[in-house]
Amino acid sequence: MNNFGMYIHIPFCRQKCFYCDFASVKAPESLYRQYTKALCQEIVLYRELFPDICLDTIYFGGGTPSILPPQLIGEILAEIKNSFALNNPCEITLEANPGTVDEAKLYQLRQNGINRISFGVQAAQNELLKNIGRIHTIEEAEKAVDDAQKTGFKNISVDLMYGLPQQTFTMLQQSVAWAVSRNVQHISIYGLQIEEGTVFGRLYDEGKLLLPTEEDCEKMYDYLTEALPKYGYRRYEISNFAQTGYESRHNLAYWQDKPYLGLGAGAHGYYRQKRVQNPFDIKKYIKKCGQGVLPFETEETVDAKAHMEEFCFLALRTIWGINKQNFEEVFHKDIHAVYGEKIAALRQKNLLEETDTAVSLTTKGMKFGNSVFGEFLL
């Protein structure tokens, strides 16, 4: 039986954050029910395509999945359990905005089978949260984490961001201290990326976005990567830190080249050496599911060259790096026959390190990951 992951995109938000370019919209609640029905139809269509797979992980991302009533989340999970075998235990994650949950809702989500929750907190200062378009306060974030713990969640993740407009180094230290004080099991850190088509993208083009300097951002990055391990959060991937045993199994599957189904508007899937993507347009997505056809509108075969490149730079995101034996089993070549010169040059620059079994990024390599990944393009 093949083990797969499943990603479910919930494209609804109460308000789009100023930095966000994900597929998400503000929509009437009447659309939530139609969308849930379409998701259940898509699940059944995938069951017909893959009757024998077992799901290791299920991940509700967004948008703001926690905006959906728990009953609808329950219906989606019931259809999944009716359609596929689930690993025991199956990691089932839901992303949540602290401004959209309360104790009753969290309790219902837990009862419905969600066993991991990921809160997008981003910062510990209310003024900063407001300035980046978040709809919650730090007090609401604190209550959300406390309520999650109260209702039985033992696997809680928090997202933090650095390099935000008008964010200072002290503010970042306060955010880390806040997250650590809540005793969550997992912390993700993201540097702000300015994307076209976002509020911040427009302000940046107009010269109205007051950002920390490159030096300040580097100082923030260095602080995060040094401080979090001291608090007991081991860095296991470029942007992710976890207490022992609480690494995100779903995200690890992406980095370990495992197949996954992507459901919902704008979602991507990867299986049988191909990538598929559903339409971003919610009504188009709902219509296609209703017609009884898998709704993806792009399908791309991942050729051997692209597969090898992706295999390498996804694996390099993790502390374990590229497993040499796995590389040989997948591609029937020794990694040095393909990348020997590149590996030697990157080791010389202290960006890579190598053991008998693996090739991985050094601490310096993690900092300059994108330039290292570029070297693995054939």
C-alpha positions in Angstrom: 0.0 0.0 0.0 1.4 3.4 -1.0 1.7 6.1 1.6 0.5 9.6 0.6 0.0 13.0 2.2 -3.1 15.1 1.5 -3.3 18.9 1.4 -6.7 20.6 1.5 -6.8 24.3 0.6 -9.4 26.4 2.3 -9.4 29.7 0.3 -11.4 31.9 2.6 -10.2 34.7 4.8 -11.9 37.4 6.9 -9.3 39.8 5.6 -6.3 39.3 3.4 -3.0 40.0 5.2 -1.0 42.7 3.5 1.9 40.4 2.6 -0.2 37.4 1.4 -0.3 36.2 -2.2 -1.9 32.8 -1.6 -5.2 31.9 -3.1 -7.6 33.4 -0.7 -10.7 35.6 -0.7 -13.3 37.1 1.5 -16.6 35.3 0.7 -20.1 34.9 2.0 -20.7 31.9 4.3 -23.1 30.4 1.8 -20.1 29.6 -0.3 -18.5 27.6 2.5 -21.2 24.9 2.2 -20.9 24.7 -1.6 -17.1 24.5 -1.4 -17.2 21.7 1.2 -19.5 19.7 -1.1 -17.0 20.2 -3.9 -14.1 19.0 -1.7 -16.0 15.9 -0.8 -16.7 15.3 -4.5 -13.0 15.7 -5.3 -12.1 13.2 -2.5 -14.4 10.6 -4.1 -12.8 11.2 -7.5 -9.3 10.6 -6.0 -10.6 7.5 -4.3 -11.5 6.1 -7.8 -8.0 7.0 -9.0 -6.1 5.7 -6.0 -8.2 3.0 -4.3 -5.2 1.4 -2.5 -3.4 4.3 -0.9 -2.9 5.0 2.8 -2.8 8.6 4.1 0.0 9.4 6.5 -0.9 13.1 6.9 -3.7 15.5 6.2 -3.1 19.2 6.2 -5.8 21.9 6.0 -4.0 25.1 4.8 -5.2 28.4 3.5 -6.5 31.0 3.5 -7.9 30.5 6.9 -9.2 26.9 7.4 -10.3 27.8 10.9 -12.9 30.2 9.4 -15.0 27.1 8.4 -17.5 25.9 10.9 -16.2 22.7 12.6 -19.2 20.8 11.3 -17.9 21.3 7.7 -14.3 20.3 8.7 -15.9 17.2 10.2 -17.8 16.4 7.0 -14.6 16.7 4.9 -12.7 14.4 7.4 -15.6 11.9 7.4 -15.5 11.7 3.6 -11.7 11.2 3.7 -12.0 8.4 6.3 -14.8 6.8 4.2 -12.6 6.9 1.1 -9.0 6.1 2.2 -7.1 4.1 4.7 -5.4 6.3 7.4 -2.1 5.5 9.0 -2.3 5.0 12.8 -1.5 7.6 13.9 -2.3 10.0 11.1 -1.1 13.5 11.6 -4.1 15.9 10.9 -3.1 19.6 10.9 -5.3 22.6 10.7 -3.9 26.1 10.2 -5.8 28.6 12.4 -5.9 32.4 12.8 -6.2 33.2 16.5 -9.0 35.7 15.8 -11.3 32.9 14.4 -11.3 30.3 17.2 -12.6 30.0 20.7 -12.6 27.1 23.2 -15.8 25.6 22.0 -14.6 25.6 18.3 -11.3 24.1 19.2 -13.0 21.4 21.3 -15.2 20.5 18.3 -12.2 20.5 15.9 -10.4 18.1 18.3 -13.5 15.9 18.5 -13.6 15.8 14.7 -10.1 14.4 14.5 -7.8 17.4 14.2 -4.7 16.5 16.3 -2.2 19.2 15.3 -3.0 22.9 15.1 -0.8 25.7 13.6 -1.5 29.2 14.7 -0.4 32.1 12.5 0.7 34.6 15.2 3.5 36.4 13.4 4.4 39.0 16.1 3.7 39.8 19.7 3.0 43.5 19.3 -0.6 44.6 18.5 0.5 47.7 16.5 2.7 45.6 14.3 -0.1 43.0 13.8 -2.5 45.7 12.8 0.1 47.2 10.4 0.6 43.8 8.5 -3.2 43.2 8.2 -3.7 40.6 10.9 -7.1 40.4 12.4 -6.1 39.2 15.9 -4.3 40.7 18.9 -1.6 39.1 20.9 -4.1 38.7 23.7 -6.3 36.7 21.4 -3.3 34.6 20.3 -2.5 33.8 23.9 -6.0 32.8 24.6 -6.2 30.6 21.5 -3.0 28.7 22.5 -4.3 28.3 26.1 -7.7 27.1 24.8 -6.1 24.7 22.4 -4.0 23.2 25.3 -7.1 23.2 27.5 -9.1 21.2 24.9 -6.5 18.5 24.6 -4.2 19.6 21.8 -0.7 18.3 22.5 0.9 19.3 19.2 0.7 23.1 18.6 2.7 25.1 16.2 3.2 28.9 16.0 4.3 30.9 13.0 6.5 34.0 13.6 7.8 36.5 11.0 10.9 38.7 10.8 11.9 41.6 8.5 8.4 43.2 8.9 7.9 46.9 8.3 8.9 48.9 11.4 9.8 45.7 13.3 12.8 46.1 15.5 15.2 43.5 16.9 13.8 44.0 20.4 10.3 43.3 19.0 11.5 40.0 17.5 13.1 39.0 20.8 9.8 39.7 22.5 7.9 37.6 20.0 10.2 34.7 20.5 10.0 35.0 24.3 6.2 35.0 24.0 6.1 31.9 21.8 8.5 30.0 24.1 6.5 31.0 27.2 3.4 29.3 25.8 5.3 26.0 25.7 4.2 25.2 22.1 5.8 22.2 20.5 6.8 23.7 17.1 7.8 27.2 15.9 8.1 28.2 12.2 10.0 31.4 11.2 9.5 33.2 7.9 11.3 36.3 6.5 9.0 38.7 4.9 8.9 38.4 1.1 7.5 41.3 -0.9 5.1 39.7 -3.5 3.5 41.4 -6.6 -0.2 42.0 -6.3 -0.2 42.4 -2.5 -0.8 45.5 -0.4 2.9 45.5 0.6 3.9 45.0 -3.1 2.1 48.1 -4.1 3.4 50.2 -1.1 7.0 48.9 -1.9 6.7 50.1 -5.5 5.5 53.5 -4.3 8.4 53.7 -1.9 6.1 53.8 1.1 7.2 50.6 2.9 9.6 51.2 5.8 11.5 47.9 6.0 14.4 46.9 8.3 17.8 47.1 6.6 19.5 44.0 5.2 21.8 44.1 8.2 18.9 44.2 10.6 17.2 41.3 8.9 20.4 39.3 9.0 20.8 40.0 12.7 17.1 38.9 13.3 17.8 35.7 11.3 21.0 34.9 13.3 19.2 35.5 16.6 16.3 33.2 15.7 18.6 30.4 14.6 20.8 30.7 17.7 18.1 31.4 20.3 15.4 28.8 19.5 17.7 25.7 19.9 18.7 27.1 23.3 15.0 27.0 24.3 14.8 23.4 23.3 13.5 23.8 19.7 15.8 21.9 17.3 16.1 23.2 13.9 15.2 20.4 11.5 14.5 22.4 8.3 15.5 25.9 7.1 12.4 27.6 8.6 11.2 25.1 11.2 12.1 24.3 14.8 10.5 21.7 17.0 10.8 20.0 20.3 12.0 16.4 19.9 9.4 14.3 18.2 7.2 17.2 17.1 8.6 17.8 13.6 5.8 18.4 11.0 5.4 15.0 9.4 3.3 16.5 6.6 6.0 19.1 5.6 8.8 16.5 5.9 7.0 14.4 3.3 7.3 17.3 0.8 11.0 17.6 1.5 11.4 13.8 1.2 9.9 13.6 -2.3 6.8 11.7 -1.2 3.6 11.8 -3.2 0.6 13.9 -2.1 -2.8 14.8 -3.2 -3.7 18.5 -3.4 -7.4 19.3 -3.0 -9.3 22.6 -3.3 -9.0 25.8 -5.3 -5.4 26.6 -6.3 -4.0 23.4 -4.7 -1.1 21.5 -6.1 -0.6 17.7 -6.1 2.4 15.5 -6.9 2.1 11.8 -7.8 3.1 9.3 -10.5 5.9 11.7 -11.5 3.6 14.5 -12.4 2.5 17.8 -10.8 -1.1 19.0 -11.1 -2.7 22.2 -10.1 -6.4 23.1 -9.5 -7.9 26.4 -10.8 -7.6 29.4 -8.4 -11.2 30.4 -9.4 -13.5 29.0 -6.6 -16.6 28.9 -8.8 -14.7 27.1 -11.6 -13.3 24.6 -9.1 -16.8 23.9 -7.7 -18.3 23.5 -11.2 -15.6 21.0 -12.3 -16.0 18.9 -9.2 -19.8 18.9 -9.7 -19.3 17.6 -13.3 -17.5 14.5 -11.9 -14.0 15.3 -13.2 -10.8 15.9 -11.3 -10.6 19.7 -11.4 -6.9 20.3 -12.1 -6.2 22.5 -15.0 -2.5 22.1 -15.4 -0.6 18.8 -15.5 3.2 18.6 -15.9 5.3 15.5 -16.1 8.4 15.8 -13.9 11.2 14.5 -16.1 14.3 12.8 -14.7 16.4 15.9 -14.8 13.8 18.1 -12.9 13.1 15.2 -10.5 16.8 15.0 -9.6 17.1 18.7 -9.1 14.0 18.9 -6.9 15.0 15.8 -5.0 18.3 17.5 -4.0 17.2 20.9 -3.1 14.1 19.7 -1.2 16.2 17.3 0.8 18.8 19.9 1.5 16.2 22.1 3.2 16.4 19.6 6.1 19.1 19.0 8.6 19.5 15.4 7.3 20.2 16.6 3.8 20.5 14.2 0.8 20.7 10.6 1.7 23.2 9.1 -0.7 21.7 5.6 -0.7 18.2 7.1 -1.4 19.6 9.1 -4.3 21.2 6.0 -5.8 18.0 3.9 -5.4 15.8 6.6 -7.1 18.2 7.6 -9.9 20.5 4.6 -10.3 23.5 6.8 -10.1 26.0 7.7 -7.5 25.5 11.3 -6.4 29.2 12.1 -7.1 28.8 11.0 -10.7 26.3 13.8 -11.2 27.2 16.5 -8.6 30.8 15.6 -7.5 32.4 18.8 -8.6 29.6 21.0 -7.2 29.7 19.2 -3.8 33.5 19.7 -3.6 33.2 23.4 -4.5 30.4 24.0 -2.0 32.3 22.2 0.7 35.3 24.4 0.0 33.1 27.4 0.7 31.8 25.8 3.9 28.2 25.7 2.5 27.9 21.9 2.5 29.2 19.1 4.7 29.4 15.4 3.8 29.4 12.1 5.7 29.5 8.5 4.5 25.7 8.6 4.2 24.6 12.1 3.4 25.3 15.5 2.0 23.8 18.4 4.0 23.9 22.2 4.4 26.2 23.7 7.0 24.9 26.4 9.3 26.3 28.9 6.8 24.7 26.9 4.0 21.3 27.2 5.7 21.6 31.0 5.7 22.4 31.0 1.9 20.2 28.1 1.0 18.9 29.6 -2.2 22.3 30.1 -3.8 23.3 26.5 -2.8 20.0 25.1 -4.4 20.8 27.0 -7.6 24.1 25.0 -7.8 22.0 21.8 -8.0 20.2 22.9 -11.2 21.6 20.7 -14.0 
